[in-house]
């Protein structure tokens, strides 16, 4: 596999004052969390049929990387969608997924749900698939989100953290070799 350079664009602030990041990739990708579900939306610019089959049927694998306010999800679906990255973009400041605590320990642990949506270049949904993540992966993801909430949501802090990640992990392959968590998505 050819090493793929880590490319994340600058965060952008929309009219509502929300910081948004746009991954620099052939496909447009968005990872959000809303109403207790993670959503990974991939807009395929080419090879949409093969990618739709991969999202529907092939093995799905995920890895987590975090640095300051930046949380990256590495993902792949079979051979049609090789390892790629996307930055976390919360839709809400209240992360309903985080379980309540008692004496600093979680009362209930649940597996995270991720809905993967593949769209074509016109925005039409080609396929969708819901997957669950292991308890260990889900726990690491919740911990990263909690840690992220401790950082100021300023674009300069995001950029500094992104730059540190680029130095530490110059390629996607370097990320998946040393993630915080890595695992399969289960139907």
Order of alpha helices (4+ residues) and beta strands (2+ residues): beta-beta-beta-beta-alpha-beta-beta-beta-beta-beta-beta-beta-alpha-alpha-alpha-beta
